[in-house]
Amino acid sequence: MASEFTRKVTLTLPQSLLIRLDATVPGRKRSRFIAEAIEERLAIAEQLAALEETAGAWSDERHPDMRSEADIDQWLTSLRAAWRTPGADRHV
């Protein structure tokens, strides 16, 4: 997590969750633990939102050359071959 300004906030948590937190995370490390947990959940939420936003962007009709796994493998092989530097496979 990047170093940045922090703000103190008040949270209300279910007692059972707080008991588990107390038993698992030392007191001086709780803020960081909670911040990291929020970061992880936000990343998931943002990924899901991006997936929903782009749903339907791909259609088999627009990409008939990619209908099978073999077609996709062939496309990936071709793409990756273009990334190689000429002569990179030679042994000196």
Secondary structure as GFF3:
##gff-version 3
##sequence-region A 1 92
A	DSSP	alpha_helix	15	24	.	.	.	ID=ss1
A	DSSP	three_ten_helix	27	29	.	.	.	ID=ss2
A	DSSP	alpha_helix	30	54	.	.	.	ID=ss3
A	DSSP	three_ten_helix	60	62	.	.	.	ID=ss4
A	DSSP	three_ten_helix	64	66	.	.	.	ID=ss5
A	DSSP	alpha_helix	69	83	.	.	.	ID=ss6
###
